[in-house]
Amino acid sequence: MLHKTGRTDVAGFAQMYREWLAQARGVPIPAVERLRAGLALVEPLASQSDLALAGRARALYSTVLKYLDDPDAAPLVLDAVRESTHLQNMATRARAARIGPDGRGRLPMVLGEKESDTLEEHARRRHLYALHLDCLGRALVASPGDTALQDEAFQVASHALEGELSVAIGQAAARSRNATADAPGTVELRYQTTELGERLRLLDAELWDARLSGHAANPARYAEAKSVRDDLRNARQRLRKQFTASLAFLEETSAPLAETIALLGEDEAVVAYVLDDYEQSFGIAPPSYVRQQAVVVRRSGLTIVPLPDADRLSLARDVAAVRAALVPPKVPADILDVRSLGAPADPLAGFPFDTTHRLFERVLKPAMPALAGVRPLMIVPDGALAGLPFAVLLPELPAAIGRAEPDWLIRRMALSTLPSLQSLPALRSARLPTPGPAVAFIGFGAPLFRGAPISSEAPAAGGQLASVLDLAPVPETADELGEIARSLGADVLTTLHLHADATKAAVRAAPLGQARVVAFATHGLLRREVKGLYEPALALTPGSAPDDGLLTASEIASLRFSADWVLLLACNTAIPDDTADGDQLSSLARAFLYAGARNLLVSQWAVAVDATKFLTTSTIVAAAAAPESRKAEALAITMRAMAEGKGGSSLYRHPYFWAPFIVVGDGGSD
């Protein structure tokens, strides 16, 4: 088959079908008819355009649906969906070569090393991957110990979820393992690829905005996107030729399932979600064939778990309802201000327990048999689940368990967000020793801003600012960083860069490659929050021109970290960007992972200052007290304490205070 051999010659493909037909005696008639339909499908495939290839994929897909529930045809249906996926991928590559300057009906998107997709093609391939997983799940029910099927499922789920973030993790691992990756000339070329990739991403975002607003995109912008894409491809080719061995991350290969399994402890698991998008796929599948699935990976192997009640749109509505109860300004004002004399007796009054319980029932309960005995759980979210704080899910409603305190999921598990399904080997790979003595901690915070101060608990107001100087000051972050430094045994005078010293120049001059823990305690900004800002950034003290005080994602990506933990003690450092590139984390998170960070502590919404100070310092203290323990467990310990009303205020029981931060990475020990 084409997907197995890599062949694209139609004659060879057709001959395979003929041989298959010859061996089909005794196979039920519907399956034989499907084979004949497949043969007729590929006979005229030679010299077909991308539209024809996509049409063939669609026709074969229709045949798959016809026999999907026929148990006698299951092996043939599995091969048919493999072929349909392969044909659609061929069509995508062929289409990438002919994106016109008008861009009519097309939306280029950056998906890692893959060629550009249209929005429709991306959804179509996702739909095929989901269907492929469904067929593999059925096969694994019949043969649960089939390691070949398990590995295929791992690869399919990885491709369905891959994006620029997946590539970034592999790049960071390759850089950290091989010193020649930073040989003379390589740094500049590597930065060029980063800059071009970010520029192309921003162009994609602009075109996406134009499409959503109903305005015609400027043809010149499509032409510019094509030019940047060509430059990026050329830069990557130069890297291949110059350092083929050391830059193996540029090859489009996938790590086998066995590599991930070997790194998991007996009580660890990874759960990755693959959510189908029926609305934007082929448009011919009845709703019963829309597949939402969870892929569970443990030391014992891989399990595919169907999510029968996980419609993508209704999931998004439930996630939005939970976030509305957590994200200001919809959090009640008396909850925000812990010093308020009118604070409610029960800060959880009105919280949507039913919705958080329903979400648990829909996305995690079906997988619980496969997760028996798991304590540390690494989650690879998809779609709307990227914005869901899993820690607030409720396995049981408070009334059902006869107790007033909610049974939050964080009470049962230590949670972390894995950047991609295949990122665990890279995150746990051996790192090269960095030159110079190790540094326990480096912190940057309390930059000099002149905006209106914010209250101790209320977050800063939104709206576009003219300059980074108009941001609200955050002087209290100096104390927060000081407490973290002392808990790690670091010299406060030499490791902290505060106020006028919290600049981009200080960041570039700091020995980041020697630090075990690095923290940035300042505002995190999304694109367009400050005039002229077209990518996420961290806000620092502006210096002399042209230093605008904005440490952008592309600038972060050009740095070199070897830190076990990078703390982003700022707002909006984890939420996905408003782009269509398929990644489930922000460009800030992706940039730090690319730069070599193993684990990040990042926030999912605007955070309350006093509560954040308690949460972050307590987490670091817990981690420092037991360096062999997992970082995710250190965060979970602090979250549980706050959920019980500890930490200075009973109002901290509300998840607004304790649930915004997540660990992104493997969540493991140092």
C-alpha positions as CSV (number, residue, x, y, z in Angstrom):
1,M,0.0,0.0,0.0
2,L,1.1,3.5,-0.7
3,H,1.1,4.5,3.0
4,K,3.5,1.6,3.8
5,T,5.8,1.7,0.8
6,G,6.0,5.4,0.1
7,R,5.3,4.6,-3.5
8,T,3.3,7.0,-5.6
9,D,3.2,5.0,-8.9
10,V,-0.4,4.1,-9.7
11,A,0.5,0.9,-11.6
12,G,2.2,-0.5,-8.5
13,F,-0.6,0.5,-6.3
14,A,-3.2,-1.0,-8.6
15,Q,-1.3,-4.2,-8.8
16,M,-1.3,-4.5,-5.1
17,Y,-5.1,-4.2,-5.1
18,R,-5.3,-6.9,-7.8
19,E,-3.1,-9.2,-5.7
20,W,-5.2,-8.4,-2.7
21,L,-8.4,-9.2,-4.6
22,A,-6.9,-12.5,-5.7
23,Q,-6.4,-13.4,-2.1
24,A,-9.9,-12.3,-1.1
25,R,-11.7,-15.7,-1.6
26,G,-13.9,-16.4,1.3
27,V,-14.0,-12.8,2.4
28,P,-17.6,-11.4,2.7
29,I,-18.9,-9.9,-0.5
30,P,-19.2,-6.3,0.9
31,A,-15.5,-6.3,1.6
32,V,-14.7,-7.6,-1.9
33,E,-16.9,-4.9,-3.4
34,R,-14.9,-2.3,-1.4
35,L,-11.7,-3.7,-2.7
36,R,-13.0,-3.4,-6.3
37,A,-14.1,0.1,-5.5
38,G,-10.6,0.9,-4.2
39,L,-9.0,-0.5,-7.4
40,A,-11.3,1.6,-9.6
41,L,-10.4,4.6,-7.4
42,V,-6.6,4.4,-7.9
43,E,-6.4,3.3,-11.5
44,P,-6.8,6.9,-12.9
45,L,-4.5,8.4,-10.2
46,A,-1.5,9.2,-12.3
47,S,-0.7,12.8,-13.0
48,Q,-3.7,13.9,-10.9
49,S,-3.9,17.4,-9.4
50,D,-4.3,18.0,-5.7
51,L,-8.1,18.5,-6.2
52,A,-8.3,15.1,-7.9
53,L,-6.2,13.4,-5.1
54,A,-8.5,15.0,-2.5
55,G,-11.5,13.7,-4.4
56,R,-10.1,10.2,-4.5
57,A,-9.5,10.4,-0.7
58,R,-13.1,11.6,-0.2
59,A,-14.5,8.7,-2.3
60,L,-12.4,6.1,-0.5
61,Y,-13.5,7.7,2.8
62,S,-17.1,7.2,1.8
63,T,-16.4,3.6,1.2
64,V,-14.8,3.3,4.7
65,L,-18.0,4.7,6.2
66,K,-20.1,2.2,4.3
67,Y,-18.3,-0.8,5.8
68,L,-17.1,0.7,9.1
69,D,-19.5,-1.3,11.3
70,D,-19.1,-4.6,9.3
71,P,-16.9,-6.7,11.7
72,D,-15.9,-9.1,8.9
73,A,-14.5,-6.2,6.9
74,A,-12.6,-4.6,9.8
75,P,-9.0,-5.4,8.6
76,L,-9.8,-4.1,5.1
77,V,-11.5,-1.0,6.4
78,L,-8.4,-0.2,8.5
79,D,-6.2,-0.4,5.4
80,A,-8.7,1.7,3.5
81,V,-8.7,4.5,6.0
82,R,-4.9,4.4,5.9
83,E,-5.0,4.9,2.2
84,S,-7.5,7.7,2.5
85,T,-5.3,9.5,5.0
86,H,-2.3,9.0,2.7
87,L,-4.1,10.3,-0.3
88,Q,-5.3,13.4,1.6
89,N,-1.8,14.1,2.7
90,M,-0.6,13.8,-0.9
91,A,-3.3,16.3,-1.9
92,T,-2.2,18.7,0.8
93,R,1.5,18.6,-0.4
94,A,0.4,19.1,-4.0
95,R,-1.8,22.0,-3.1
96,A,1.0,23.7,-1.2
97,A,2.8,24.1,-4.5
98,R,0.1,26.1,-6.1
99,I,-1.2,28.6,-3.5
100,G,-2.0,31.6,-5.6
101,P,-1.5,35.3,-4.8
102,D,-5.2,36.0,-4.4
103,G,-5.5,33.4,-1.7
104,R,-9.2,32.9,-2.5
105,G,-10.6,30.0,-0.5
106,R,-7.1,29.3,1.0
107,L,-5.6,30.0,4.4
108,P,-1.9,29.2,4.7
109,M,-1.0,27.8,8.1
110,V,2.3,26.9,9.7
111,L,2.2,23.4,11.0
112,G,5.7,22.6,12.1
113,E,7.8,21.2,9.3
114,K,4.8,20.3,7.2
115,E,3.9,22.2,4.1
116,S,1.1,24.8,4.3
117,D,-2.4,23.7,4.8
118,T,-5.7,25.3,4.1
119,L,-8.1,25.4,7.1
120,E,-10.4,22.9,5.4
121,E,-7.6,20.5,4.6
122,H,-6.3,20.6,8.1
123,A,-9.8,19.8,9.5
124,R,-10.2,17.1,6.9
125,R,-6.9,15.4,7.8
126,R,-7.8,15.7,11.5
127,H,-11.1,14.0,10.7
128,L,-9.3,11.1,8.9
129,Y,-6.8,10.8,11.8
130,A,-9.7,10.5,14.2
131,L,-11.4,7.9,12.1
132,H,-8.0,6.0,11.8
133,L,-7.7,6.0,15.6
134,D,-11.3,4.7,15.8
135,C,-10.4,1.8,13.5
136,L,-7.2,1.1,15.4
137,G,-9.2,1.1,18.7
138,R,-11.5,-1.5,17.4
139,A,-8.5,-3.6,16.3
140,L,-6.9,-3.3,19.7
141,V,-10.1,-4.5,21.4
142,A,-9.6,-7.7,19.5
143,S,-5.8,-7.8,19.9
144,P,-5.0,-5.7,23.0
145,G,-1.4,-6.8,23.1
146,D,-0.5,-6.0,19.5
147,T,2.4,-3.7,19.9
148,A,2.5,-2.8,16.2
149,L,-1.1,-1.6,16.3
150,Q,-0.3,0.4,19.5
151,D,2.7,2.0,17.9
152,E,0.6,2.9,14.8
153,A,-2.0,4.5,17.1
154,F,0.7,6.5,18.8
155,Q,2.0,7.8,15.5
156,V,-1.5,8.7,14.2
157,A,-2.4,10.6,17.4
158,S,1.0,12.4,17.3
159,H,0.4,13.5,13.7
160,A,-3.2,14.6,14.6
161,L,-1.9,16.8,17.4
162,E,1.4,18.0,16.0
163,G,2.2,21.7,15.4
164,E,5.0,24.1,15.7
165,L,5.3,23.2,19.4
166,S,6.2,19.6,18.6
167,V,9.0,20.8,16.4
168,A,10.2,23.2,19.0
169,I,10.6,20.5,21.6
170,G,12.6,18.3,19.3
171,Q,14.8,21.3,18.3
172,A,15.5,22.1,22.0
173,A,16.5,18.5,22.7
174,A,18.8,18.3,19.7
175,R,20.5,21.6,20.6
176,S,21.0,20.5,24.2
177,R,22.5,17.1,23.3
178,N,25.0,18.3,20.7
179,A,27.5,21.0,21.2
180,T,28.0,21.6,17.5
181,A,24.5,23.0,17.3
182,D,26.0,26.2,18.6
183,A,29.1,26.1,16.5
184,P,30.1,29.4,14.8
185,G,27.5,30.4,12.3
186,T,24.9,28.0,13.6
187,V,23.4,30.4,16.2
188,E,22.8,33.1,13.5
189,L,21.2,30.6,11.1
190,R,19.1,29.0,13.9
191,Y,17.9,32.5,14.9
192,Q,17.1,33.2,11.3
193,T,14.9,30.1,11.1
194,T,13.2,31.2,14.3
195,E,12.6,34.7,13.1
196,L,11.3,33.6,9.7
197,G,9.0,31.0,11.3
198,E,7.6,33.7,13.7
199,R,7.2,36.2,10.8
200,L,5.3,33.6,8.8
201,R,3.1,32.8,11.8
202,L,2.2,36.5,12.2
203,L,1.3,36.7,8.5
204,D,-0.9,33.7,8.9
205,A,-2.6,35.4,11.9
206,E,-3.2,38.5,9.9
207,L,-4.7,36.6,7.0
208,W,-6.8,34.7,9.5
209,D,-8.1,37.9,11.0
210,A,-9.0,39.2,7.6
211,R,-11.0,36.1,6.8
212,L,-12.9,36.1,10.1
213,S,-13.8,39.7,9.6
214,G,-15.1,39.1,6.1
215,H,-12.6,41.4,4.5
216,A,-10.7,40.6,1.4
217,A,-7.0,39.8,2.2
218,N,-4.4,41.9,0.5
219,P,-2.9,39.8,-2.3
220,A,0.5,41.3,-1.5
221,R,0.3,39.7,2.0
222,Y,-0.2,36.2,0.4
223,A,2.7,36.9,-1.9
224,E,4.8,37.9,1.1
225,A,3.8,34.8,3.0
226,K,4.9,32.6,0.1
227,S,8.2,34.5,-0.1
228,V,8.8,34.0,3.7
229,R,7.9,30.4,3.4
230,D,10.4,29.9,0.7
231,D,13.1,31.7,2.7
232,L,12.3,29.5,5.7
233,R,12.6,26.3,3.7
234,N,15.9,27.4,2.3
235,A,17.3,28.3,5.7
236,R,16.3,24.9,7.1
237,Q,18.0,23.2,4.1
238,R,21.2,25.1,4.8
239,L,21.1,23.9,8.4
240,R,20.6,20.3,7.1
241,K,23.7,20.5,4.9
242,Q,25.9,22.3,7.4
243,F,25.1,20.1,10.5
244,T,23.2,17.1,9.3
245,A,24.1,14.9,12.3
246,S,23.6,17.5,15.0
247,L,20.4,18.9,13.6
248,A,18.5,15.6,13.3
249,F,15.4,17.4,14.6
250,L,14.8,18.8,11.1
251,E,14.0,15.4,9.8
252,E,10.3,14.5,9.8
253,T,10.6,11.3,11.7
254,S,8.5,10.2,14.7
255,A,9.9,8.5,17.8
256,P,8.4,5.1,18.5
257,L,6.0,4.4,21.3
258,A,8.6,2.3,23.1
259,E,10.7,5.4,23.8
260,T,7.9,7.1,25.7
261,I,6.8,3.9,27.5
262,A,10.4,3.3,28.8
263,L,10.4,6.7,30.5
264,L,7.2,6.3,32.4
265,G,7.0,5.2,36.0
266,E,4.5,2.5,37.1
267,D,2.3,5.2,38.5
268,E,2.6,7.7,35.7
269,A,0.5,8.1,32.6
270,V,-0.1,10.3,29.6
271,V,-3.5,11.0,28.3
272,A,-3.8,12.8,24.9
273,Y,-7.1,14.0,23.4
274,V,-7.9,13.9,19.7
275,L,-11.1,15.8,19.0
276,D,-12.7,15.4,15.6
277,D,-14.1,18.4,13.8
278,Y,-17.0,17.2,11.8
279,E,-18.3,20.6,10.9
280,Q,-15.2,21.5,8.8
281,S,-14.3,18.0,7.5
282,F,-15.6,16.2,4.4
283,G,-19.1,17.2,5.3
284,I,-20.6,13.8,4.3
285,A,-20.2,11.9,7.6
286,P,-23.3,11.4,9.7
287,P,-22.9,12.6,13.3
288,S,-22.6,9.1,14.6
289,Y,-19.2,8.8,12.8
290,V,-17.7,11.9,14.5
291,R,-15.0,10.4,16.8
292,Q,-13.6,12.0,20.0
293,Q,-11.0,9.9,21.7
294,A,-8.4,9.8,24.4
295,V,-5.2,8.0,24.0
296,V,-3.7,6.7,27.3
297,V,-0.1,5.7,27.4
298,R,1.3,3.8,30.4
299,R,4.3,1.6,31.2
300,S,2.1,-1.3,30.2
301,G,1.2,0.0,26.8
302,L,-1.3,2.1,24.9
303,T,-5.1,2.2,25.1
304,I,-7.6,4.1,22.9
305,V,-10.6,5.3,24.8
306,P,-13.7,6.5,22.9
307,L,-15.4,9.5,24.4
308,P,-19.0,8.9,23.5
309,D,-20.4,12.1,25.0
310,A,-17.7,14.6,23.9
311,D,-19.2,16.6,21.1
312,R,-16.6,19.2,20.2
313,L,-19.0,22.2,20.2
314,S,-20.8,21.3,23.5
315,L,-17.4,20.6,25.1
316,A,-16.3,24.1,24.1
317,R,-19.5,25.6,25.7
318,D,-18.9,23.7,29.0
319,V,-15.3,24.8,29.1
320,A,-16.3,28.4,28.4
321,A,-18.8,28.2,31.3
322,V,-16.2,27.0,33.7
323,R,-13.7,29.7,32.6
324,A,-16.4,32.3,32.9
325,A,-16.7,31.4,36.6
326,L,-12.9,31.8,37.0
327,V,-11.7,34.6,34.8
328,P,-12.3,38.3,35.8
329,P,-14.4,40.3,35.5
330,K,-17.0,37.6,35.9
331,V,-15.5,36.5,39.3
332,P,-17.6,38.3,41.9
333,A,-15.8,41.5,43.2
334,D,-16.1,40.3,46.9
335,I,-14.1,37.2,45.9
336,L,-11.4,39.2,44.2
337,D,-10.7,41.3,47.3
338,V,-9.6,39.2,50.2
339,R,-9.7,42.3,52.4
340,S,-13.3,43.0,51.7
341,L,-15.5,43.3,54.8
342,G,-18.4,42.0,52.8
343,A,-16.7,38.8,51.7
344,P,-19.2,35.9,51.4
345,A,-19.4,33.2,54.1
346,D,-19.1,30.6,51.3
347,P,-16.8,31.7,48.5
348,L,-17.9,28.8,46.4
349,A,-21.5,29.8,46.4
350,G,-22.7,29.9,42.8
351,F,-19.8,27.9,41.4
352,P,-20.8,25.7,38.4
353,F,-20.2,22.3,40.1
354,D,-22.6,20.6,37.8
355,T,-20.6,21.7,34.8
356,T,-17.2,20.7,36.2
357,H,-18.6,17.3,37.1
358,R,-20.2,16.9,33.7
359,L,-16.8,17.7,32.0
360,F,-15.1,15.0,34.2
361,E,-17.8,12.6,33.1
362,R,-17.3,13.4,29.5
363,V,-13.5,13.7,29.1
364,L,-11.9,11.7,31.9
365,K,-14.2,9.2,33.4
366,P,-14.2,6.9,30.3
367,A,-10.4,6.7,30.7
368,M,-10.3,6.1,34.5
369,P,-10.2,2.3,34.1
370,A,-7.0,2.7,32.0
371,L,-5.7,5.2,34.6
372,A,-6.2,3.0,37.7
373,G,-3.4,3.6,40.2
374,V,-2.1,6.7,38.4
375,R,-1.0,9.6,40.5
376,P,1.1,11.9,38.2
377,L,-1.0,12.5,35.0
378,M,0.4,14.3,32.0
379,I,-2.2,15.8,29.7
380,V,-2.0,16.6,26.1
381,P,-5.1,18.8,25.5
382,D,-6.8,19.4,22.2
383,G,-9.2,22.1,21.0
384,A,-11.2,23.8,23.8
385,L,-9.6,21.5,26.3
386,A,-6.5,23.6,26.1
387,G,-8.3,26.2,28.1
388,L,-9.7,23.9,30.7
389,P,-8.1,23.9,34.1
390,F,-8.3,20.1,34.7
391,A,-7.5,20.6,38.4
392,V,-11.1,21.9,39.0
393,L,-12.8,18.9,37.5
394,L,-15.1,17.0,39.9
395,P,-15.1,13.2,39.9
396,E,-18.1,13.4,42.4
397,L,-20.5,16.2,43.2
398,P,-20.2,17.5,46.8
399,A,-23.7,16.4,47.7
400,A,-23.1,12.9,46.4
401,I,-20.1,12.3,48.7
402,G,-21.7,13.8,51.8
403,R,-19.1,16.5,52.4
404,A,-19.0,20.2,51.9
405,E,-15.5,20.4,50.4
406,P,-15.5,19.7,46.7
407,D,-13.6,16.6,45.6
408,W,-11.4,18.4,43.0
409,L,-9.4,16.3,40.7
410,I,-6.2,17.9,42.1
411,R,-6.9,16.0,45.3
412,R,-6.4,12.7,43.5
413,M,-3.7,13.5,41.0
414,A,-0.7,15.7,40.3
415,L,-1.4,17.2,36.9
416,S,0.9,18.6,34.3
417,T,0.5,19.6,30.6
418,L,2.7,17.8,28.2
419,P,3.5,20.0,25.2
420,S,3.0,17.2,22.7
421,L,2.4,13.4,22.7
422,Q,6.0,12.8,21.5
423,S,7.7,15.3,23.7
424,L,8.5,13.2,26.7
425,P,11.8,11.7,25.4
426,A,13.0,15.1,24.5
427,L,12.1,16.7,27.8
428,R,13.7,13.9,29.8
429,S,16.8,13.5,27.6
430,A,20.3,14.1,29.0
431,R,21.5,17.6,28.8
432,L,25.0,18.8,28.0
433,P,26.8,20.4,30.9
434,T,26.9,24.1,30.6
435,P,30.2,26.1,30.9
436,G,30.7,27.8,34.3
437,P,29.5,27.1,37.8
438,A,25.8,26.2,38.3
439,V,23.5,29.0,39.5
440,A,20.6,28.1,41.7
441,F,18.3,30.9,40.7
442,I,18.0,34.0,38.4
443,G,15.0,36.3,38.7
444,F,13.7,39.3,36.7
445,G,10.8,41.4,38.0
446,A,9.2,44.6,39.3
447,P,10.0,46.6,36.1
448,L,9.5,50.3,36.1
449,F,6.0,51.1,34.7
450,R,4.0,54.3,35.3
451,G,0.4,53.1,34.7
452,A,-2.4,53.3,37.3
453,P,-1.7,50.8,40.2
454,I,-3.9,47.8,40.6
455,S,-5.4,46.5,43.8
456,S,-3.7,43.7,45.6
457,E,-6.1,41.1,44.3
458,A,-7.7,42.6,41.2
459,P,-5.9,42.0,37.9
460,A,-5.0,44.7,35.5
461,A,-7.7,46.0,33.2
462,G,-7.6,45.1,29.5
463,G,-7.4,47.4,26.4
464,Q,-4.6,48.4,24.1
465,L,-1.9,50.5,25.5
466,A,0.3,53.1,23.7
467,S,3.5,51.9,25.4
468,V,4.8,49.3,27.8
469,L,5.4,52.1,30.3
470,D,1.6,52.5,30.6
471,L,1.3,49.1,32.3
472,A,0.4,49.0,36.0
473,P,3.5,48.7,38.3
474,V,4.0,45.4,40.1
475,P,6.4,46.3,42.9
476,E,5.2,43.4,45.1
477,T,6.9,41.0,42.7
478,A,10.3,42.0,44.1
479,D,9.3,40.4,47.5
480,E,8.0,37.4,45.7
481,L,11.2,36.8,43.8
482,G,13.2,37.5,47.0
483,E,11.3,34.7,48.9
484,I,11.9,32.3,46.0
485,A,15.6,33.1,45.9
486,R,16.0,32.6,49.7
487,S,14.1,29.3,49.6
488,L,16.6,28.1,47.0
489,G,19.6,29.3,48.9
490,A,20.5,31.9,46.3
491,D,22.1,35.3,47.0
492,V,19.4,37.9,46.6
493,L,21.9,40.7,45.7
494,T,23.5,38.9,42.8
495,T,20.7,36.8,41.4
496,L,17.8,39.3,41.2
497,H,17.4,41.9,38.4
498,L,14.7,44.3,39.7
499,H,13.3,47.7,38.8
500,A,15.7,49.6,36.5
501,D,17.8,46.4,36.1
502,A,14.9,44.3,34.8
503,T,15.7,44.9,31.2
504,K,16.2,42.9,28.0
505,A,19.9,43.7,28.2
506,A,20.1,42.1,31.6
507,V,18.3,39.0,30.3
508,R,20.7,38.6,27.5
509,A,23.7,39.1,29.8
510,A,22.6,36.7,32.5
511,P,24.1,33.2,32.7
512,L,20.7,31.6,31.8
513,G,22.4,28.4,30.6
514,Q,23.8,27.8,34.1
515,A,20.7,28.5,36.1
516,R,18.5,25.7,37.5
517,V,15.5,27.9,38.1
518,V,14.7,31.2,36.2
519,A,11.7,33.4,37.0
520,F,10.1,36.3,35.3
521,A,7.7,38.2,37.5
522,T,6.0,40.8,35.4
523,H,3.1,41.3,33.0
524,G,2.6,38.8,30.1
525,L,1.1,40.4,27.0
526,L,-0.8,39.0,24.1
527,R,-0.3,40.4,20.7
528,R,-1.9,43.8,20.2
529,E,-2.2,44.6,23.9
530,V,0.4,47.2,23.3
531,K,0.4,49.3,20.2
532,G,2.7,47.8,17.6
533,L,3.0,44.4,19.4
534,Y,2.3,41.6,17.0
535,E,3.4,38.7,19.1
536,P,3.2,37.7,22.7
537,A,5.8,39.2,25.0
538,L,7.0,39.7,28.6
539,A,7.0,43.3,29.7
540,L,10.3,44.7,31.1
541,T,11.8,48.1,31.9
542,P,12.4,49.9,28.6
543,G,16.0,50.9,27.9
544,S,17.7,53.1,25.4
545,A,16.3,53.0,21.9
546,P,15.5,50.7,20.3
547,D,14.9,48.7,23.5
548,D,11.1,49.0,23.9
549,G,11.0,46.8,27.0
550,L,9.1,44.0,25.2
551,L,10.8,40.6,25.4
552,T,9.0,39.0,22.5
553,A,8.5,35.3,21.9
554,S,10.9,35.2,19.0
555,E,13.6,36.9,21.1
556,I,13.0,34.4,23.9
557,A,13.4,31.5,21.4
558,S,16.9,32.8,20.5
559,L,18.1,32.4,24.1
560,R,19.6,29.3,25.6
561,F,18.3,27.8,28.8
562,S,19.2,24.6,30.6
563,A,16.8,25.3,33.5
564,D,14.8,22.5,35.2
565,W,12.1,25.1,35.8
566,V,11.2,28.5,34.3
567,L,8.6,30.4,36.3
568,L,6.4,32.8,34.3
569,L,4.7,34.7,37.2
570,A,2.6,36.8,34.9
571,C,-0.9,36.8,33.3
572,N,-1.8,35.0,30.1
573,T,1.4,33.0,29.8
574,A,-0.2,29.7,28.9
575,I,-3.4,30.4,27.0
576,P,-3.3,29.6,23.2
577,D,-2.7,32.5,20.8
578,D,-5.6,33.6,18.5
579,T,-4.0,31.9,15.5
580,A,-4.9,28.8,13.6
581,D,-1.7,26.9,13.7
582,G,-3.0,24.1,15.8
583,D,-0.8,24.6,18.8
584,Q,-2.4,24.4,22.2
585,L,-0.1,26.7,24.2
586,S,0.9,30.3,23.7
587,S,3.9,31.4,21.8
588,L,5.6,32.4,25.1
589,A,5.4,28.9,26.4
590,R,6.6,27.5,23.0
591,A,9.5,29.9,22.9
592,F,10.8,29.0,26.3
593,L,10.5,25.3,25.5
594,Y,12.4,25.9,22.3
595,A,15.1,27.7,24.2
596,G,15.7,24.6,26.4
597,A,13.4,24.9,29.5
598,R,12.3,21.5,30.7
599,N,9.3,22.7,32.8
600,L,7.3,25.9,32.9
601,L,5.1,27.3,35.6
602,V,2.5,29.4,33.6
603,S,-0.9,31.0,34.2
604,Q,-4.1,30.5,32.3
605,W,-5.8,33.7,33.3
606,A,-5.1,37.1,34.9
607,V,-3.9,36.3,38.4
608,A,-4.5,37.7,41.8
609,V,-1.2,39.2,43.2
610,D,-1.3,38.1,46.9
611,A,-2.6,34.7,46.1
612,T,0.0,34.2,43.4
613,K,2.7,35.2,45.8
614,F,1.6,32.5,48.3
615,L,1.1,29.9,45.6
616,T,4.4,30.3,43.8
617,T,6.6,30.7,46.8
618,S,4.9,27.7,48.6
619,T,5.4,25.6,45.5
620,I,9.1,26.4,45.2
621,V,9.6,25.7,48.9
622,A,7.8,22.4,48.6
623,A,9.9,21.5,45.6
624,A,13.2,22.6,47.3
625,A,12.3,20.6,50.4
626,A,12.0,17.4,48.4
627,P,14.1,17.7,45.3
628,E,13.4,14.0,44.4
629,S,9.7,14.7,44.2
630,R,7.9,15.8,41.1
631,K,7.3,19.5,40.3
632,A,3.7,18.7,39.5
633,E,3.3,17.2,43.0
634,A,4.8,20.3,44.6
635,L,2.2,22.5,42.8
636,A,-0.6,20.1,43.7
637,I,0.4,20.2,47.4
638,T,0.0,24.0,47.4
639,M,-3.2,23.9,45.4
640,R,-4.8,21.5,47.9
641,A,-3.8,23.7,50.8
642,M,-5.4,26.7,49.2
643,A,-8.5,24.8,48.3
644,E,-8.9,24.0,52.0
645,G,-8.8,27.7,52.8
646,K,-5.1,27.8,53.9
647,G,-2.6,30.4,52.9
648,G,-4.0,33.6,54.6
649,S,-7.6,33.7,53.6
650,S,-10.6,31.3,53.5
651,L,-11.5,32.9,50.2
652,Y,-8.6,31.0,48.7
653,R,-10.9,28.1,48.6
654,H,-12.3,29.5,45.3
655,P,-10.4,28.1,42.3
656,Y,-9.9,31.5,40.9
657,F,-7.0,31.8,43.4
658,W,-5.4,28.4,43.2
659,A,-6.2,27.0,39.8
660,P,-4.6,29.4,37.3
661,F,-1.1,28.0,37.3
662,I,-0.1,24.8,35.5
663,V,3.1,22.9,35.0
664,V,4.0,22.6,31.3
665,G,6.5,19.9,30.7
666,D,7.1,16.4,32.0
667,G,6.2,17.5,35.6
668,G,9.1,15.4,36.9
669,S,11.9,15.8,39.4
670,D,15.2,17.6,38.7
